[in-house]
Amino acid sequence: MTPSANPQARPRLVVVGNGMAGMRTVEELLRLAPDLYDITVFGAEPHGNYNRILLSPVLAGEKTVADIMLNTREWYEENGIELLAGDPVVSIDRPRRVVRSAAGREVRYDRLLLATGSKPFIIPVPGHQLDGVIAFRDIQDVETMLDAARNHRHAVVIGGGLLGLEAANGLLRQGMDVTVVHLADCLMERQLDKPAATLLKGALERKGLRFLLSAQTAEILGSERVTGVRFKDGSEIPADLVVMTAGVRPNIELAAGAGLHCERAIVVDDTLQTYDPRIYAVGECVQHRQATFGLVAPIWDQARVCAAHLAGAGHRRYVQQATATKLKVTGVDLYSAGDFIGGEGSEDLVLRDARRGVYKRLVLQDGRLVGAVLYGDVQDGAWYFELIQQRTPVAALRQRLLFGKAQCEALAA
């Protein structure tokens, strides 16, 4: 098949990846320069663009797939975008400036945007390829879990981070007996300190979840379908479904195969440009100043910067900011932002109210707030996050800072 080309056409932007990062960049581009490019989007999944963050509420039965769609097929048509869904790009010919898809389509590009996201890390233990062992990454995974909940009883979630707890909660809501297996000795250790993690574990146990901490998976049992999980200490638990949420890896195979410079991810500069000036990259597949990304806020910032440069308004630069985390589990209020570990010269302000189930820890450094962990009372989370981002001096507020924005504003008045 010959590359699509029209000498009189506008320059062509090809977007590889129909997820949130790529399509947010396209939305920003359409706002800045709606008629600049002919746009073709390749997506691996056979859908329009949806909010991957809301897969957890879909699994829990709180939302439907239709509820989480961001851009329907009609939206692509209305904006003159060619959507090639369910047909992933398999190679990039940089000298010819052509991408080739799994179905054999070849499309020429003037600018190429890589938004290939990340792949779930499947722990390579014996049995990891059995039927019933899945990740929690896309709509198909959710459908597989919902089917398992209708026909089976025992679920094991490997990984006690944010995604694992959301998967476990959803499966519990669907009626399964759920055990969360975690290698570390506390949940969500990247976002929470131990006191907050202990409160979280207790709240989730009261909901009906079970936990095995400091547990290392050695083997997944079964002949065709999974029947159980065996641990390094020799103990076993039954399992009809195993969901692996033990982290993700940036999806760089396509970029590396095209000879783009990759380390842990696709290396980009402050404009989200790769070492090939015609090719940009955004989202979980990129590495910027040694960092990789998994939360929405920094990826939205990347989309704005990248779109500006694609539009020819290249005055923006991507600057990494502090990030915040919220847990999407009904009835559990949890918020974490910035550097909650602290270091030399930092101090902690801590409030514990066991009766109300409230825990707050604020980390101060040089008279400024640098991190916050909130459990049970998160109404001031966004305000604390704003103080962190803006590096606001808080020495004058120190006595009231734990009690929130209203108390501090009353002091200022």
N, C-alpha and C positions, 0 to 999 in steps of 0.2 A: 504494500500500500504506500502511495507517495504522500509526503507531508502536505498538509493543507496549507495553501499559500494563495494570496491575492495581492498583486503588486500595488493595487489602489486602496487596499484596506488600511485601517488604523494599525498601529503597532499592536502585537498580540502579547497579552499577559497570560501565561499558563500557571495555574495554581495546582500544586500537587498536595492534596489533602483537603478534604471537605469538612474538617472539624472546626472547633471554635476559634482556634488561633488564625487559621487561614481565612475563614470567612469574616471574622471581625476586621482583619486587614482589608479585605475587599469592601466591606461596608464603609470603613473610614475612607478608602480610596474613592468610592462613589460619591461621598459627600464633598470631597475636595476637587475631583476631576471626573465627573460622571461620564464624559464622552471621550476620554483620552485613549482608552484601550478597547480592543476586542478581547473578551475574557473567556477562557476555557478553564473549567474546574474538573479535576479528576478526583474521585472518591473511592475508597476501597469498599465502603459499606453501601448497600442498595437503598439509601435513604437521602432525604435532604439533610440539612445541617441541624443538629439537635444539641441541647444543653447536657453535656456528659455529666456535669456536676449533679444533675437532678435524677440520675439513674437510681440513686438510693431511695428517694421517695417513690419511684415507680416500683421498685422491688418491694417496698413496704406497703404498697397498695394505696398510697396517698395521692399519687398522680398516675396518669396514663401516658403512653408514648406520645399521643397527640398533644398532650399538655406541654411536653418539653421540646417540641419542634421550634427551632428559631427561624429557619428559612425553608419554606415549603418549595416544592418544585415550581409552583406558580410565581414565587418571588424571583427565582432565577430567570424565568421567561420574561417577567415584567421588566427586569433590569438588563435584558439582552445578553445574559450569561449562558454559555453552553455548559450544561452539567452532564458529565459522563460518570454517573454513579455506578458502583459495583464493578468498576474496571480500573484497578490500581495501575499506576505507572511502574514499569519494571526496569527501565533503563533511560539514561540521559546521554545523548550524543552531543557533547559540548561543541566540537568543531562545526557540526552542521546545525546546531541549536535546535535539536529535535528531541522530543520525548516519545517513548514508545510504551504502549499499555499492554496489559496481559492479553487483551483481545486483539492485539495487533494494530491498533490505531497509532498513527504517527502524526504528531502535531508540532509545527514549528513555533518557536517562541522568540520574542524580542527581549522580554523580561520573564524570568522564571522565579516563582515564589515556592519554596519548599516549606510545607507545614505538615511533616510526616509524623509528628507526635512521638509517642513512646510505645514500647512494647512491655507488657507485664512480664515480670521475671518469674518463670516457673522453676521451682527448686528441682534440680536434676537428680532426685532420689529415685531408687527403683520403684516402678509403678506410676510414675508421674504422667505416663501416656494412657492410662486406663480411662475407659468411659466413666464420666462422672467427676473427673478432675478438670477444673476450669479456672479461668481468671475472672475478674470482675472489671470489665473494660468497656463493653459496648452493649447495644440492645440485644444482640444474640445471646450474650452471657446472661442477661436478666431473664430472657425467655427460657433459657436452659434451667436457671434456678427456680423459676416459677413452676416449670414442669416437674422438677424434682420434688418441690414442696407438695405438689398434688399427689405424687406417687411414692414418696419415700419419707423416712422419718428422721434419720440422723445426719446432721450436717457438721462438718468441721471446717472452720475458717483458719487458715494459716497466715498469721500476721495480725498483730494487735495495734496497728497504726490507725489513722483516720479512716481510710477506705475499708479496712478489715472490720472495724467496729460498725460502720454503716451497713456493710453486707450482713454481718451477724444479726444486727437489729432487724433488717428487712426479712431475713429468713425466719427469725423468731416470730415476727408479725404474721408470717405465712403459715405458722403452726409447726415448724420443725423444732426438734431438740438440737440446740446449737452449742458447740464447744469452740472457744477461741484459743488457738495455740500460738504462743509468742515466745521468741527466743530470749528477749530481754526480761528483766525481773519486774518491769512495770509497763503499763500501757502508754502508748503515744509518747515515748520517751523523747522524741524530737520536738514535741510541742509543749510538754508538761513537765513540771517538777514532780518529785515523788509524792508529796502530800496531796496534790491535786489528782494525780493518777490513782492514788488509793481511794479517794472519794469517788472518782469515776467508776472504778471497778466495783465498789460497793453498790452504787446506784444501778449499774447494769446487771449485777447479780440479783438484785431485788426484782428486776424485770424478768429474770429467768435464764440469763446467759450463764454459761460455765466457762471458767478460764483455767488454762494450764500455762503458767509462766515459767520462764527459764527452761523451756522444753524444746528439745531439738528433734525434728522429724528425721527418722532414719529410713522409713520405707512406707509406701502406700500399698495396702494389701488388696488382693483380688486377682481373679483370673481374666475376666473380660471387663466387668464393672467393679468399681471400688467397693470394698466391704469393710475397710478399717484403716487405721493409721497406727504404725509402730514407731516408738520413740527410741532414742539412743540408749536410755536406761532399760530397754526391754519391755516396757509397759505398752499396752495397746488399748485403743478405744474404737468402737464401731463407727462406720461412716458409709452413708449411701451417696454423699456428695462432699467433695473437697474443693473449697474455694481458696485459691492462692492469691493473697494480697501482700506478698513479701517484697513489694517495691516494683519499680519500673526501670527500664533502660531506654535512653534516647534511641529512636529509630533512625539509624544513620546509614543503613546498608545501601540505599539508592545513591546517596550523596558520595559515600566512600567509593562505590563502584564507578562513579563518574569522575573520580580523581579530585574531588573537593577536599580541602584540608579539614580533617576531623581529628578530634582527640576523644574525650568522652562523648562529645556531641559535635554538631556542625559548628565550626568556629566562625563567629561573626564579629564585625566591628560595631561601633556605636550607632551606625545607621542600619544595622541588621543586614549588612551586605557581607557575602562570603568572599573568599579570595578571588572568585570570578565576579567581576563587576556587574555582569548581567543577572546574577543569581542572588536572591535574598532568601533568608530563612527566619521563621518566627516560631515561638512556642516551645514545647517540651523537647524538640529535636535540636535546640541550639545551645551553644556554650558561649557566654559573653563574659570576658574577663575572669575566666576559670569557673564561673558559676553556671549551673543548669537550673531549670525552672519547672515547677509543677503546680503552682497556684495561679488563679485567674488574674489577680491584680497586676503582677509584672508582665503577664502575657498581653493584657489589654494595653499597657504602656508600650510594649514592643509593636503592637499592631498600629498604634497611632504614629509612631516614629517611622516605621517601615512604609506606611501608606503615604506619609508626607514626602518621602524620598521617591517613591514610585510616581507620585504626582508631579514631581519636579519642583516641589517646594521644600528643598532639603535643608531646612534651618534647624531641625530638631535633632537631638542626640538622646539615645537611651541611657538612662541613669538608674542603677539598681536602687531600690528603696526597701525599707523594712516591710515585712509581710505579716498578715494576721490570719489566724485559723479559727474556724467555728466548726463544732461537731453537729451534724444533721441527724440527731437521734431524738425522737419525740420525748419530751419531758426531761431532757438532760441539757442544761445550759452551761456551755463551756466556751471560753474565749482565750486565745493566746496570741501575743504579738511581740515582735522585736526579740531582743536578747534577754531571755529570762534566766540565763545561767549566771551572768555577771562575771566579774573578774577582779583583778587587783584594784583596790580603791573604790569598788562599788559597794552599795549598801542596800539592804532589803527592808521594805516596809511590808509587814504581814498582818493580815486580819483573819482570825479563825472564829467562826461561829458555828460550833458543832450542832447546836439545836436547830438552827435554820438551814444547815447544810451549805454554809457559805464559806468560801476560802478566797482570799485575794493576796497576791504577792506582786509588789511593784519593785522594780530594780532601778536604782538611781546611780548615775555616774556624773561627777563634776556638776552637780546641781541640775541635771536634766534627767527626764525619764527615758530609759533605754529599753525596758521590757516590762511585760505585764502578763500574769496568769490569773484568770478569773474563773471561779466555779460557783454555780448556784445563783450568782447575781452578776449578770453581764451587761446591764443596761448602760454602763459607762464605758464599755469596750471601745466603741468608735471614738470617744473623746480621748481616752488614753492613747489610742493609736495615732490620733491627730497630734497629740503632744510629742509622741515619739518621732513621727515623721518631720515635724517642724522644729524639732530640737528646742522646744520652748523651755526657758528657765523656770524651774518649779520650786526653788528654795523657799520662796515666800508662802507657798501653798503646802509645804511639807506636812504640817500638823493635820491638815484636813484632806490630803490627797487621796487617802484610802477610802474616804467617804463619798467621793464622786464629784461630778461637775457642779451640781446644785450647791453643795456645801462650799466649794471653792469660790463659786460666783458670789455667794452670800458674803464671804469674807472680803472679796474685792469691793463689793458695794459698801 
